[in-house]
Amino acid sequence: MKKLLCLLLALIVLTSLTACGEKPAPVPSSDPAPGKTTEDEANVDKPFEGETLVVGVWGGTIEKVLRESVVEPMEEELGCSIELVLGGSSDRVVKLYTEKDNPSMDVYGLNIRESADAIINGVAAPVNPELSNFDQLYDFAQVGGYGQSIMAYGICYNNELVTEPITSWKDLWRPELKGKIAFSNFPGSEGAAIIYVTAEAWGLDLENDPDAVFAKLAELGPFPFFYTNLDELFLEIEQGNVHAAAIFNSYSNDYIAQGFPCTFVYPSDPGAILAKDTWVIAKNSKHMALAEEFVNRCIGVEAQTAYAEEIFFSPCNKNVKVSDEVAEKLVYGDDVSSLVTMEWDVITENEEEFTEKWNRMVVMAK
């Protein structure tokens, strides 16, 4: 009996000692690990926290679509700030060259010629084919910058006042349209396009006999005005002061969708002119990685679809799909190859001389 009692007492003591030696199971903690804050963890997903990217771009509806499709999502997802500097591309070109060593902007929206020249002249960085969306671009949109959108330079006319449809560039010289034609000023890409079109349509030699080209263009005058504001232009068209204007398809289709009595045509002789809005990155940008992220999103399907559906800018990304209704307003798919690429060299090399002729012969046309 004593042996049994001793055995029981020993078992109780052993159990008590074991229980006292156990440690409680750890409780998961919501506190960050030593040396690591919740802010640090958030920054892992926001690698550009605190960085500011400065982008030069056109205003109006372009700014709106860019903010909604690219700027706001990037700021939310990456923690960066993106400042848009609005204005024309000619002002941005001046800044890109004069500030090449210490650029005040990181990304520049330029036209098809300005962007190519900027890369050739070493003030803009060459394109980076390693960007994930780069291979989705049409071949022509991979050269001389990153292609954002395609436009066709053609003719928009008041279909209530112009009873015989316009089908070719030469139709602008019909007698009943004299004094009722408008286009944008020169220098500038649109002014350059109408100079080029005039030479091509009438078989004139712009390089060796520019006076003949400007004289032919002056036959359309006197001109009601040279537009700089699209609202003003389409008001003048609606009121009948302008019967036809040389303009980009995207701008025209935007106003047509608003109910203006207009028709846009892709004229023959020589055809509608290819225009391309393009992004370049300043060669000496201090935010190259962020700039490339911005450009990569701009050339992606989501942003380019927004440009196409909301402001009728034709996509440079060949993977963009839109409805038939939207496609009718774009240069889309196989139609891209039908656009005429301007020969810019003669115009850019003689810009000062051509500006003098434009001001003297075209602006003052009677």
C-alpha contacts under 8 A as a table, 3 or more apart, distances in Angstrom:
res1	aa1	res2	aa2	distance
1	M	4	L	5.14
1	M	5	L	6.31
2	K	5	L	5.12
2	K	6	C	6.18
3	K	6	C	5.19
3	K	7	L	6.23
4	L	7	L	5.11
4	L	8	L	6.36
5	L	8	L	5.20
5	L	9	L	6.28
6	C	9	L	5.13
6	C	10	A	6.19
7	L	10	A	5.18
7	L	11	L	6.32
8	L	11	L	5.15
8	L	12	I	6.33
9	L	12	I	5.20
9	L	13	V	6.33
10	A	13	V	5.21
10	A	14	L	6.23
11	L	14	L	5.15
11	L	15	T	6.20
12	I	15	T	5.23
12	I	16	S	6.24
13	V	16	S	5.18
13	V	17	L	6.28
14	L	17	L	5.19
14	L	18	T	6.30
15	T	18	T	5.19
15	T	19	A	6.24
16	S	19	A	5.21
16	S	20	C	6.23
17	L	20	C	5.21
17	L	21	G	6.40
18	T	21	G	5.17
18	T	22	E	6.64
19	A	22	E	5.49
29	S	32	P	7.94
32	P	36	K	5.95
32	P	37	T	5.68
32	P	38	T	6.37
33	A	36	K	5.42
33	A	37	T	7.38
36	K	40	D	6.37
36	K	41	E	7.54
37	T	40	D	5.15
37	T	41	E	6.56
38	T	41	E	5.03
38	T	42	A	6.26
39	E	42	A	5.03
39	E	43	N	6.24
40	D	43	N	5.12
40	D	44	V	6.66
41	E	44	V	5.39
41	E	45	D	7.50
42	A	45	D	5.67
42	A	46	K	6.55
43	N	46	K	4.55
43	N	47	P	5.93
43	N	49	E	6.74
44	V	47	P	5.99
45	D	77	E	7.79
45	D	78	L	7.02
46	K	49	E	5.62
46	K	77	E	6.48
46	K	78	L	4.21
46	K	79	G	5.27
46	K	80	C	7.97
47	P	78	L	6.09
47	P	79	G	7.32
48	F	51	E	5.55
48	F	78	L	5.58
48	F	79	G	5.74
48	F	80	C	5.25
48	F	290	L	7.12
49	E	78	L	6.45
49	E	79	G	4.30
49	E	80	C	5.06
50	G	79	G	6.70
50	G	80	C	5.64
50	G	81	S	7.25
51	E	79	G	7.87
51	E	80	C	5.08
51	E	81	S	6.27
51	E	287	H	7.84
52	T	80	C	5.87
52	T	81	S	4.62
52	T	82	I	5.62
52	T	83	E	7.12
53	L	80	C	7.58
53	L	81	S	6.28
53	L	82	I	4.77
53	L	83	E	6.14
53	L	105	M	7.60
53	L	106	D	6.37
53	L	107	V	7.97
53	L	287	H	6.91
53	L	290	L	7.16
53	L	291	A	6.93
54	V	82	I	5.89
54	V	83	E	4.78
54	V	84	L	6.04
54	V	85	V	7.14
54	V	104	S	7.41
54	V	105	M	4.84
54	V	106	D	5.37
54	V	107	V	6.62
55	V	82	I	7.20
55	V	83	E	6.13
55	V	84	L	4.94
55	V	85	V	5.99
55	V	105	M	5.80
55	V	106	D	5.93
55	V	107	V	4.72
55	V	108	Y	5.94
55	V	109	G	7.80
56	G	84	L	5.86
56	G	85	V	4.67
56	G	86	L	5.99
56	G	87	G	7.39
56	G	92	R	6.76
56	G	105	M	6.66
56	G	107	V	6.23
56	G	108	Y	4.84
56	G	109	G	5.92
57	V	63	E	7.27
57	V	84	L	6.71
57	V	85	V	6.20
57	V	86	L	5.22
57	V	87	G	6.34
57	V	88	G	7.41
57	V	89	S	7.48
57	V	108	Y	6.54
57	V	109	G	5.08
58	W	62	I	6.30
58	W	63	E	6.45
58	W	86	L	5.30
58	W	87	G	5.21
58	W	88	G	5.99
58	W	89	S	7.48
58	W	109	G	7.42
59	G	62	I	5.72
59	G	63	E	4.80
59	G	64	K	7.80
59	G	86	L	5.31
59	G	87	G	6.37
60	G	63	E	5.51
60	G	64	K	6.63
61	T	64	K	4.99
61	T	65	V	6.25
61	T	311	I	6.97
62	I	65	V	5.39
62	I	66	L	6.08
62	I	307	Y	7.85
62	I	311	I	7.63
63	E	66	L	5.13
63	E	67	R	6.07
63	E	86	L	7.99
64	K	67	R	5.30
64	K	68	E	6.32
65	V	68	E	5.22
65	V	69	S	5.94
65	V	306	A	6.79
65	V	307	Y	6.49
65	V	310	E	7.48
66	L	69	S	5.35
66	L	70	V	5.52
66	L	71	V	6.35
66	L	303	A	7.58
67	R	70	V	5.68
67	R	71	V	4.54
67	R	72	E	5.69
68	E	71	V	6.39
68	E	72	E	5.80
68	E	73	P	7.42
69	S	72	E	7.04
69	S	73	P	6.88
69	S	302	E	7.25
69	S	303	A	5.28
69	S	306	A	6.85
70	V	73	P	5.65
70	V	74	M	6.11
70	V	294	F	7.36
70	V	297	R	6.48
70	V	298	C	6.56
70	V	303	A	6.58
71	V	74	M	5.32
71	V	75	E	6.22
71	V	82	I	6.43
72	E	75	E	5.21
72	E	76	E	6.19
73	P	76	E	5.16
73	P	77	E	5.96
74	M	77	E	5.17
74	M	78	L	5.48
74	M	79	G	7.34
74	M	80	C	7.05
74	M	294	F	7.79
75	E	78	L	5.55
75	E	79	G	5.12
75	E	80	C	4.95
75	E	81	S	5.65
75	E	82	I	7.05
76	E	79	G	5.83
76	E	80	C	7.77
87	G	91	D	7.16
87	G	92	R	7.79
88	G	91	D	5.80
88	G	92	R	6.87
89	S	92	R	4.97
89	S	93	V	6.17
89	S	109	G	6.71
89	S	110	L	5.36
89	S	111	N	7.14
90	S	93	V	5.11
90	S	94	V	6.55
90	S	188	G	7.66
91	D	94	V	5.32
91	D	95	K	6.55
92	R	95	K	5.11
92	R	96	L	6.07
92	R	108	Y	6.87
92	R	109	G	7.96
92	R	110	L	7.77
93	V	96	L	5.03
93	V	97	Y	6.39
93	V	110	L	7.71
93	V	114	E	7.23
94	V	97	Y	5.48
94	V	98	T	6.06
95	K	98	T	5.20
95	K	99	E	5.54
95	K	100	K	7.77
95	K	103	P	7.54
95	K	104	S	7.84
96	L	99	E	5.55
96	L	100	K	5.66
96	L	103	P	6.67
96	L	105	M	7.89
96	L	123	V	6.65
96	L	124	A	7.85
96	L	282	A	7.06
97	Y	100	K	5.16
97	Y	123	V	6.25
99	E	102	N	5.37
99	E	103	P	4.74
99	E	104	S	6.98
100	K	103	P	5.45
100	K	123	V	5.69
100	K	282	A	7.36
100	K	283	K	7.48
100	K	284	N	6.87
101	D	284	N	6.29
102	N	284	N	6.67
102	N	285	S	7.63
103	P	106	D	6.78
103	P	282	A	6.86
103	P	284	N	6.82
103	P	285	S	6.51
105	M	108	Y	7.18
105	M	282	A	7.34
105	M	285	S	7.61
106	D	281	I	5.78
106	D	282	A	5.38
106	D	285	S	5.26
106	D	286	K	7.60
106	D	287	H	7.04
106	D	288	M	7.77
106	D	291	A	6.60
107	V	279	W	6.72
107	V	280	V	5.80
107	V	281	I	4.55
107	V	282	A	6.20
107	V	291	A	6.48
108	Y	279	W	5.64
108	Y	280	V	5.38
108	Y	281	I	6.30
108	Y	282	A	7.49
109	G	277	D	6.72
109	G	278	T	5.66
109	G	279	W	4.78
109	G	280	V	6.72
110	L	113	R	7.93
110	L	114	E	5.82
110	L	115	S	5.53
110	L	277	D	5.94
110	L	278	T	5.33
110	L	279	W	6.28
110	L	280	V	7.49
111	N	114	E	5.38
111	N	115	S	6.11
111	N	189	S	7.45
111	N	275	A	7.33
111	N	276	K	5.92
111	N	277	D	4.96
111	N	278	T	5.86
112	I	115	S	5.78
112	I	116	A	6.62
112	I	144	G	7.47
112	I	275	A	6.44
112	I	276	K	5.12
112	I	277	D	6.24
112	I	278	T	6.33
113	R	116	A	5.33
113	R	117	D	6.22
113	R	344	W	7.28
114	E	117	D	5.26
114	E	118	A	6.14
115	S	118	A	5.11
115	S	119	I	6.53
115	S	144	G	5.78
115	S	145	G	5.89
115	S	278	T	6.58
115	S	279	W	7.27
115	S	280	V	6.39
116	A	119	I	5.42
116	A	120	I	6.28
116	A	143	V	7.54
116	A	144	G	3.98
116	A	145	G	6.44
117	D	120	I	4.98
117	D	121	N	5.91
117	D	144	G	7.64
118	A	121	N	5.19
118	A	122	G	6.22
118	A	123	V	5.46
118	A	124	A	5.31
119	I	122	G	5.13
119	I	123	V	6.13
119	I	124	A	4.73
119	I	125	A	6.03
119	I	126	P	5.90
119	I	144	G	6.68
119	I	145	G	7.60
120	I	123	V	7.96
121	N	124	A	7.69
122	G	125	A	6.96
122	G	283	K	7.16
123	V	282	A	6.23
123	V	283	K	5.51
123	V	284	N	7.86
124	A	280	V	6.16
124	A	281	I	5.53
124	A	282	A	4.46
124	A	283	K	4.42
124	A	284	N	7.88
125	A	280	V	6.99
125	A	281	I	5.67
125	A	282	A	5.90
125	A	283	K	4.25
125	A	284	N	7.93
126	P	144	G	7.84
126	P	145	G	7.23
127	V	142	Q	7.54
127	V	143	V	7.68
127	V	144	G	7.50
127	V	145	G	5.82
127	V	146	Y	6.86
127	V	280	V	7.79
128	N	131	L	6.15
128	N	134	F	7.96
129	P	134	F	5.79
129	P	135	D	7.34
130	E	134	F	7.00
131	L	134	F	5.32
131	L	292	E	7.52
131	L	296	N	6.21
132	S	135	D	7.29
132	S	296	N	7.00
133	N	136	Q	5.50
133	N	137	L	7.40
133	N	296	N	5.96
133	N	297	R	7.76
133	N	299	I	6.50
133	N	300	G	5.63
134	F	137	L	5.74
134	F	142	Q	7.25
134	F	296	N	7.29
134	F	299	I	7.36
135	D	138	Y	7.92
136	Q	300	G	7.82
136	Q	317	N	5.39
136	Q	318	K	5.89
136	Q	319	N	6.44
137	L	140	F	7.97
137	L	141	A	5.80
137	L	142	Q	6.32
137	L	147	G	7.40
137	L	299	I	7.49
137	L	316	C	5.56
137	L	317	N	4.39
137	L	318	K	5.82
138	Y	141	A	5.24
138	Y	142	Q	6.75
138	Y	316	C	5.93
138	Y	317	N	6.25
138	Y	318	K	5.97
139	D	142	Q	5.39
139	D	143	V	7.19
140	F	143	V	5.66
141	A	144	G	7.75
141	A	145	G	7.36
141	A	146	Y	6.07
141	A	147	G	4.38
141	A	148	Q	7.79
141	A	316	C	6.12
142	Q	145	G	6.41
142	Q	146	Y	5.72
142	Q	147	G	6.49
143	V	146	Y	7.11
145	G	278	T	5.84
145	G	279	W	5.68
145	G	280	V	5.27
146	Y	278	T	5.35
146	Y	279	W	5.05
146	Y	280	V	6.53
146	Y	295	V	7.45
146	Y	299	I	7.29
147	G	150	I	7.83
147	G	276	K	6.65
147	G	277	D	6.21
147	G	278	T	4.51
147	G	279	W	6.49
147	G	299	I	7.00
147	G	316	C	5.80
148	Q	276	K	7.20
148	Q	277	D	5.46
148	Q	278	T	5.23
148	Q	279	W	6.76
148	Q	298	C	6.71
148	Q	299	I	5.82
148	Q	304	Q	7.25
148	Q	315	P	6.95
148	Q	316	C	5.90
149	S	276	K	5.68
149	S	277	D	5.32
149	S	278	T	7.24
149	S	304	Q	7.45
149	S	307	Y	7.82
149	S	313	F	5.73
149	S	314	S	5.44
149	S	315	P	4.98
149	S	316	C	5.29
150	I	274	L	7.15
150	I	275	A	5.83
150	I	276	K	4.62
150	I	277	D	6.60
150	I	313	F	6.24
150	I	314	S	4.83
150	I	315	P	6.06
150	I	316	C	6.28
150	I	331	V	7.33
151	M	248	F	6.03
151	M	249	N	6.24
151	M	250	S	6.36
151	M	274	L	6.22
151	M	275	A	4.97
151	M	276	K	6.09
151	M	313	F	6.38
151	M	314	S	6.22
151	M	330	L	7.97
151	M	331	V	7.10
152	A	248	F	5.38
152	A	249	N	5.48
152	A	250	S	7.72
152	A	266	Y	7.60
152	A	272	A	5.68
152	A	273	I	5.44
152	A	274	L	5.15
152	A	275	A	5.89
152	A	331	V	7.12
152	A	339	L	7.11
153	Y	190	E	7.78
153	Y	193	A	7.71
153	Y	246	A	6.94
153	Y	247	I	5.44
153	Y	248	F	4.33
153	Y	249	N	6.31
153	Y	266	Y	7.72
153	Y	272	A	5.37
153	Y	273	I	4.86
153	Y	274	L	6.55
153	Y	275	A	6.88
154	G	246	A	5.65
154	G	247	I	5.63
154	G	248	F	6.01
154	G	249	N	6.61
154	G	264	F	7.27
154	G	265	V	6.12
154	G	266	Y	5.21
154	G	267	P	6.08
154	G	271	G	7.96
154	G	272	A	5.18
154	G	273	I	6.94
155	I	169	W	7.85
155	I	244	A	6.79
155	I	245	A	5.68
155	I	246	A	4.61
155	I	247	I	5.88
155	I	248	F	7.76
155	I	249	N	8.00
155	I	264	F	5.72
155	I	265	V	5.46
155	I	266	Y	6.78
155	I	267	P	6.88
156	C	244	A	5.64
156	C	245	A	5.37
156	C	246	A	6.41
156	C	247	I	6.66
156	C	249	N	7.97
156	C	252	S	6.56
156	C	262	C	6.43
156	C	263	T	5.53
156	C	264	F	4.28
156	C	265	V	6.39
157	Y	162	V	7.04
157	Y	166	I	7.83
157	Y	237	I	7.63
157	Y	243	H	5.61
157	Y	244	A	4.07
157	Y	245	A	6.34
157	Y	262	C	5.39
157	Y	263	T	5.51
157	Y	264	F	6.59
158	N	161	L	5.58
158	N	162	V	5.97
158	N	237	I	6.27
158	N	238	E	7.07
158	N	240	G	7.73
158	N	243	H	5.40
158	N	244	A	6.39
158	N	261	P	5.72
158	N	262	C	4.57
158	N	263	T	6.58
159	N	162	V	5.27
159	N	163	T	6.70
159	N	165	P	7.78
159	N	261	P	5.98
159	N	262	C	5.31
159	N	263	T	6.03
160	E	163	T	6.81
160	E	261	P	6.60
160	E	262	C	7.85
161	L	240	G	7.37
161	L	243	H	6.80
162	V	165	P	6.68
162	V	243	H	6.83
166	I	171	D	5.91
166	I	172	L	7.73
166	I	265	V	7.35
166	I	267	P	7.65
167	T	171	D	6.89
167	T	265	V	6.65
167	T	266	Y	7.38
167	T	267	P	5.09
167	T	268	S	6.51
168	S	171	D	5.44
168	S	172	L	7.82
168	S	266	Y	7.88
168	S	267	P	4.20
168	S	268	S	4.46
168	S	269	D	5.92
168	S	271	G	7.74
169	W	172	L	5.89
169	W	197	V	7.49
169	W	198	T	7.91
169	W	201	A	6.70
169	W	267	P	5.64
169	W	268	S	6.31
169	W	269	D	6.02
169	W	270	P	7.61
169	W	271	G	7.88
170	K	173	W	5.69
170	K	174	R	7.63
170	K	201	A	6.52
170	K	202	W	7.83
170	K	269	D	7.24
171	D	174	R	5.39
172	L	177	L	6.54
172	L	178	K	7.94
172	L	181	I	7.51
172	L	220	L	7.45
172	L	244	A	7.77
173	W	177	L	6.82
173	W	178	K	6.87
173	W	219	E	7.53
173	W	220	L	6.21
174	R	177	L	5.65
174	R	178	K	6.99
175	P	178	K	5.48
177	L	180	K	5.29
177	L	181	I	6.70
177	L	220	L	7.77
177	L	243	H	6.94
177	L	244	A	7.77
178	K	181	I	6.84
178	K	219	E	7.70
178	K	220	L	5.20
178	K	221	G	6.21
178	K	222	P	7.50
179	G	220	L	6.16
179	G	221	G	4.91
179	G	222	P	4.86
179	G	223	F	5.30
179	G	224	P	6.66
180	K	221	G	7.85
180	K	223	F	6.60
180	K	224	P	6.52
180	K	241	N	6.49
180	K	242	V	4.72
180	K	243	H	5.28
180	K	244	A	6.66
181	I	220	L	6.85
181	I	221	G	7.50
181	I	223	F	6.15
181	I	224	P	7.10
181	I	242	V	5.82
181	I	243	H	6.23
181	I	244	A	5.18
181	I	245	A	5.59
182	A	223	F	6.28
182	A	224	P	6.59
182	A	225	F	6.27
182	A	226	F	5.97
182	A	227	Y	6.98
182	A	242	V	6.56
182	A	244	A	6.58
182	A	245	A	4.69
182	A	246	A	6.68
183	F	190	E	7.64
183	F	191	G	7.16
183	F	194	I	7.93
183	F	225	F	7.84
183	F	226	F	5.47
183	F	227	Y	6.09
183	F	245	A	5.56
183	F	246	A	5.24
183	F	247	I	6.92
184	S	188	G	7.92
184	S	190	E	5.93
184	S	191	G	5.51
184	S	226	F	5.01
184	S	227	Y	5.01
184	S	228	T	6.44
184	S	246	A	7.85
184	S	247	I	8.00
185	N	188	G	6.63
185	N	190	E	7.29
185	N	191	G	5.11
185	N	226	F	5.61
185	N	227	Y	7.11
185	N	228	T	7.82
186	F	189	S	7.65
186	F	190	E	7.46
186	F	191	G	4.46
186	F	192	A	6.40
186	F	355	T	6.58
186	F	358	W	7.14
187	P	191	G	6.13
187	P	192	A	6.67
187	P	351	E	7.20
187	P	355	T	6.42
188	G	191	G	5.34
188	G	192	A	6.04
189	S	192	A	5.03
189	S	193	A	6.13
190	E	193	A	4.95
190	E	194	I	6.50
190	E	247	I	7.40
191	G	194	I	5.39
191	G	195	I	6.48
192	A	195	I	5.20
192	A	196	Y	6.23
192	A	347	I	7.01
193	A	196	Y	5.07
193	A	197	V	6.01
193	A	273	I	7.27
193	A	342	M	7.52
194	I	197	V	4.97
194	I	198	T	6.07
194	I	246	A	7.43
195	I	198	T	5.29
195	I	199	A	6.53
195	I	213	V	7.21
195	I	214	F	7.39
195	I	217	L	7.43
196	Y	199	A	5.31
196	Y	200	E	6.27
196	Y	206	L	7.67
196	Y	342	M	7.29
197	V	200	E	5.10
197	V	201	A	5.81
197	V	270	P	7.02
198	T	201	A	5.28
198	T	202	W	6.22
198	T	204	L	7.81
198	T	213	V	6.48
198	T	216	K	7.29
198	T	217	L	6.50
199	A	202	W	5.59
199	A	203	G	5.76
199	A	204	L	4.61
199	A	205	D	6.41
199	A	206	L	6.08
199	A	213	V	5.63
200	E	203	G	5.17
200	E	204	L	6.44
200	E	269	D	7.24
200	E	270	P	6.24
201	A	204	L	7.90
201	A	269	D	5.14
201	A	270	P	5.84
204	L	209	D	7.52
204	L	212	A	7.01
204	L	213	V	6.31
205	D	208	N	5.65
205	D	209	D	5.37
205	D	210	P	6.67
205	D	212	A	7.87
205	D	213	V	7.43
206	L	209	D	5.48
206	L	210	P	4.53
206	L	212	A	7.87
206	L	213	V	6.29
206	L	346	V	7.56
207	E	210	P	6.10
207	E	346	V	6.07
209	D	212	A	5.81
209	D	213	V	7.23
210	P	213	V	5.13
210	P	214	F	6.37
210	P	354	F	7.92
211	D	214	F	5.21
211	D	215	A	5.94
211	D	357	K	7.57
212	A	215	A	5.10
212	A	216	K	6.13
213	V	216	K	5.16
213	V	217	L	6.27
214	F	217	L	4.98
214	F	218	A	6.05
214	F	357	K	6.96
214	F	358	W	6.83
214	F	361	M	6.47
214	F	362	V	6.68
215	A	218	A	5.01
215	A	219	E	6.59
215	A	361	M	6.65
215	A	362	V	7.59
216	K	219	E	5.34
216	K	220	L	7.75
217	L	220	L	5.94
217	L	221	G	7.91
217	L	362	V	6.72
218	A	221	G	5.47
218	A	222	P	7.70
218	A	361	M	6.21
218	A	362	V	4.75
218	A	363	V	7.95
218	A	365	A	5.40
218	A	366	K	7.87
219	E	365	A	7.41
220	L	223	F	7.27
221	G	362	V	7.33
221	G	365	A	5.19
221	G	366	K	5.65
222	P	363	V	7.89
222	P	364	M	7.41
222	P	365	A	5.11
222	P	366	K	4.65
223	F	226	F	7.37
223	F	363	V	7.42
223	F	365	A	7.41
224	P	241	N	7.13
224	P	242	V	6.97
227	Y	230	L	7.08
227	Y	232	E	7.49
227	Y	233	L	6.08
229	N	232	E	5.42
229	N	233	L	6.35
230	L	233	L	4.91
230	L	234	F	6.18
230	L	251	Y	7.81
231	D	234	F	5.45
231	D	235	L	6.14
232	E	235	L	5.12
232	E	236	E	6.23
233	L	236	E	5.16
233	L	237	I	6.29
233	L	242	V	7.94
234	F	237	I	4.82
234	F	238	E	5.98
234	F	255	Y	7.50
234	F	260	F	7.55
235	L	238	E	5.05
235	L	239	Q	6.10
236	E	239	Q	5.12
236	E	240	G	6.13
236	E	241	N	5.22
236	E	242	V	5.56
237	I	240	G	5.14
237	I	241	N	5.99
237	I	242	V	4.60
237	I	243	H	5.81
237	I	244	A	7.29
238	E	241	N	7.83
238	E	242	V	7.88
238	E	260	F	6.67
238	E	261	P	6.74
239	Q	242	V	7.67
240	G	243	H	6.04
242	V	245	A	7.31
247	I	251	Y	7.34
247	I	252	S	7.16
248	F	251	Y	5.66
248	F	252	S	6.50
249	N	252	S	5.10
249	N	253	N	6.01
249	N	264	F	6.67
249	N	329	K	7.62
249	N	330	L	7.61
250	S	253	N	5.27
250	S	254	D	6.26
250	S	311	I	6.64
250	S	312	F	4.99
250	S	313	F	5.42
250	S	314	S	7.74
250	S	329	K	7.47
250	S	330	L	7.33
251	Y	254	D	5.29
251	Y	255	Y	6.70
251	Y	311	I	7.74
251	Y	312	F	7.80
252	S	255	Y	5.39
252	S	256	I	6.10
252	S	262	C	7.93
252	S	264	F	6.55
253	N	256	I	4.84
253	N	257	A	5.99
253	N	264	F	7.35
253	N	312	F	6.88
253	N	329	K	6.43
254	D	257	A	5.27
254	D	258	Q	6.65
254	D	311	I	6.16
254	D	312	F	6.85
255	Y	258	Q	4.92
255	Y	259	G	6.69
255	Y	260	F	5.93
256	I	259	G	5.23
256	I	260	F	4.99
256	I	261	P	6.83
256	I	262	C	6.00
256	I	263	T	7.44
257	A	260	F	7.36
266	Y	271	G	6.54
266	Y	272	A	5.15
267	P	270	P	7.58
267	P	271	G	5.24
267	P	272	A	5.78
268	S	271	G	4.15
268	S	272	A	7.00
270	P	340	V	7.39
271	G	338	S	7.92
271	G	339	L	6.64
271	G	340	V	6.15
272	A	339	L	5.54
272	A	340	V	6.05
273	I	339	L	5.57
273	I	340	V	4.72
273	I	341	T	6.13
273	I	342	M	6.86
274	L	339	L	5.21
274	L	340	V	5.51
274	L	341	T	5.41
274	L	342	M	7.33
279	W	295	V	6.99
281	I	285	S	7.12
281	I	288	M	7.69
281	I	291	A	6.81
281	I	292	E	7.79
282	A	285	S	5.16
285	S	288	M	5.66
287	H	290	L	5.45
287	H	291	A	5.99
288	M	291	A	4.96
288	M	292	E	6.11
289	A	292	E	5.21
289	A	293	E	6.27
290	L	293	E	4.98
290	L	294	F	6.23
291	A	294	F	5.07
291	A	295	V	6.25
292	E	295	V	5.05
292	E	296	N	5.91
293	E	296	N	5.08
293	E	297	R	6.32
294	F	297	R	5.34
294	F	298	C	6.29
295	V	298	C	4.93
295	V	299	I	6.32
296	N	299	I	5.40
296	N	300	G	6.23
297	R	300	G	5.00
297	R	302	E	7.92
297	R	303	A	6.76
298	C	303	A	5.54
298	C	304	Q	6.82
299	I	303	A	6.82
299	I	304	Q	6.33
299	I	316	C	7.39
299	I	317	N	6.51
300	G	303	A	5.85
300	G	304	Q	6.22
300	G	317	N	6.85
301	V	304	Q	5.26
301	V	305	T	5.85
301	V	317	N	6.49
301	V	319	N	6.58
301	V	320	V	5.55
302	E	305	T	5.27
302	E	306	A	6.42
303	A	306	A	5.13
303	A	307	Y	6.39
304	Q	307	Y	5.02
304	Q	308	A	6.23
304	Q	315	P	5.56
304	Q	316	C	7.50
304	Q	317	N	6.91
304	Q	320	V	7.07
305	T	308	A	5.04
305	T	309	E	6.04
305	T	315	P	7.10
305	T	320	V	6.01
305	T	321	K	7.34
305	T	322	V	7.27
306	A	309	E	5.26
306	A	310	E	5.73
306	A	311	I	7.87
307	Y	310	E	5.57
307	Y	311	I	5.56
307	Y	312	F	6.31
307	Y	313	F	5.40
307	Y	314	S	7.44
307	Y	315	P	7.47
308	A	311	I	5.90
308	A	312	F	4.38
308	A	313	F	4.70
308	A	314	S	5.46
308	A	315	P	6.34
308	A	322	V	7.75
308	A	326	V	7.47
308	A	330	L	7.53
309	E	312	F	5.71
309	E	313	F	7.85
309	E	322	V	7.29
309	E	326	V	6.33
312	F	326	V	7.32
312	F	329	K	6.41
312	F	330	L	6.18
313	F	330	L	6.81
314	S	330	L	5.19
314	S	331	V	5.68
314	S	332	Y	6.36
315	P	318	K	7.12
315	P	320	V	6.86
315	P	332	Y	7.38
317	N	320	V	5.92
318	K	333	G	7.25
322	V	326	V	6.21
322	V	327	A	6.18
323	S	326	V	5.33
323	S	327	A	6.08
324	D	327	A	4.91
324	D	328	E	6.26
325	E	328	E	5.55
325	E	329	K	7.36
326	V	329	K	5.49
326	V	330	L	6.84
327	A	330	L	5.12
327	A	331	V	7.49
327	A	332	Y	6.40
328	E	331	V	7.96
331	V	335	D	5.73
331	V	336	V	5.66
332	Y	335	D	5.50
332	Y	336	V	5.90
333	G	336	V	6.03
334	D	337	S	6.09
334	D	338	S	7.83
335	D	338	S	5.40
335	D	339	L	7.50
336	V	339	L	5.89
343	E	346	V	7.09
344	W	347	I	5.46
344	W	348	T	6.10
345	D	348	T	5.30
345	D	349	E	5.85
346	V	349	E	5.38
346	V	350	N	6.17
347	I	350	N	5.28
347	I	351	E	5.62
347	I	354	F	7.46
348	T	351	E	5.06
350	N	353	E	5.44
350	N	354	F	5.97
351	E	354	F	5.05
351	E	355	T	5.90
352	E	355	T	5.18
352	E	356	E	6.51
353	E	356	E	5.30
353	E	357	K	6.45
354	F	357	K	5.01
354	F	358	W	5.95
355	T	358	W	4.98
355	T	359	N	6.16
356	E	359	N	5.29
356	E	360	R	6.11
357	K	360	R	5.11
357	K	361	M	5.55
357	K	362	V	7.35
358	W	361	M	5.43
358	W	362	V	4.96
358	W	363	V	6.33
359	N	362	V	5.90
359	N	363	V	5.00
359	N	364	M	6.70
360	R	363	V	6.29
360	R	364	M	5.79
360	R	365	A	7.99
361	M	364	M	5.68
361	M	365	A	5.81
362	V	365	A	5.01
